[in-house]
Amino acid sequence: MSQYVFHCEDCNKEFTQALHISDMEKGSAVTCPHCGSKRVNQLVSAFSAVTSKKS
C-alpha cells in the first residue's frame, strides 16, 4: 500500500491515507477524516526508496 497526502477543501486540513494503487486508479472516493467531506484534492508528496546498494 502507498501513502497518499490529501487536502480537504471544506476544513482546510491535510491528511494521509494508505491506499492500494488500484484503488487510486479506480477513482475511489476519499473522505476527510476530520469533517467527512468528499471535496478533497491529492497533493504531491515526497517519497524515499530503500535499496540494498550503498552509494
QUICORDA-V294816 format. One line per field, one symbol per residue. psi: psi as a letter, one per 20 degrees, with the letter a starting at -180 (. if undefined). burial: b if it has 9 or more other C-alpha atoms within 8 Angstrom, else e. Layout:
BEGIN
psi = ???
burial = ???
END
This chain:
BEGIN
psi = qqpqpqpphgikqqqpppqqhhhhhikpppppigijqjmqppqpqqrqppriqp.
burial = eeebbbbbbeeeeebeeebeeebbeeeeeebbeeeebbbbeeeeeeeeeeeeeee
END
